[in-house]
Amino acid sequence: MSILRRKLYRLIFEADTPQGKAFDVALLVLIVLSVAVVSLESVVSLRREFTALFYRLEWTFTILFTIEYFLRIYSTPRPLKYVFSFFGLVDLMAILPTYLSLFILGSQYLLVVRVLRLLRVARIFKLTQFINEGQVLSRALRASATKIAVFLGTVLLLVVIIGSLMYLIEGRESGYSSIPKSIYWTIVTLTTVGYGDIAPQTALGQFVASIVMIMGYGIIAVPTGIVTVEMSRSERQGMAASRVCPNCHTEGHLAEANFCYNCGYSFEPKV
């Protein structure tokens, strides 16, 4: 990697130097301003009065973010790793809507996705406690994914059975015009949302509805319990920092770390 690319990488990807932190803070300010402009443009009265201003600001932000995006690709040793990483995709989605608006009217409002780039704030300001907690939650969710999938599959089977039963009990005259409609009612009732657009009229239907409502409280608590158990088992893997692996773009390494904890990449000593 050339000296220029190495300097750009440290400036753009890392926040453990005054220059890198200043760059990221300036970037966050631009992101907040760009999201504010998109939000204000959706107000009809403001759009009519400041159409030209909003247009210029939108394109100014997009051009700046486009330059930054390509600098990230240029400076990283593994461009494809960055492009297909979470933040790489977010960075791309942050600039595409403006260009799409040239062909698809109204697509510029998708620019609010830029707010996802604010997730870098924890790394920039070294909010290590939030990074650590986020990593614990992420590991817990991955560990409990299979259990939750089995649980949701069971709930779906239960919803279909109860929905079909309510269709037979209540029938079309009570608003349960089809099994899909009855399944919709079951989901709304089981999740305790209760829109009230459909309601059982018969005593038997009301009895079944009561059981579904009571079941709803228990069912909602199950995924929370599964994730909580996994979180209690998850061990914290050291204190996070702002160093980013140039090979796999995993964040959360100590400044003095010699290797990436995700891919094993050997960090170059900082000078």
Secondary structure, 3 states (H helix, E strand, C coil): CCHHHHHHHHHHHCCCCHHHHHHHHHHHHHHHHHHHHHHHHCCHHHHHHCHHHHHHHHHHHHHHHHHHHHHHHHHCCCHHHHHCCHHHHHHHHCCHHHHHCCCCCCHHHHHHHHHHHHHHHHHHCCCHHHHHHHHHHHHHHHHHHHHHHHHHHHHHHHHHHHHHHHHHHHCHHHCCCCHHHHHHHHHHHHCCCCCCCCCCCCHHHHHHHHHHHHHHHHHHHHHHHHHHHHHHHCCCCCCCCCEECCCCCCEEECCCCCECCCCCCECCCCC
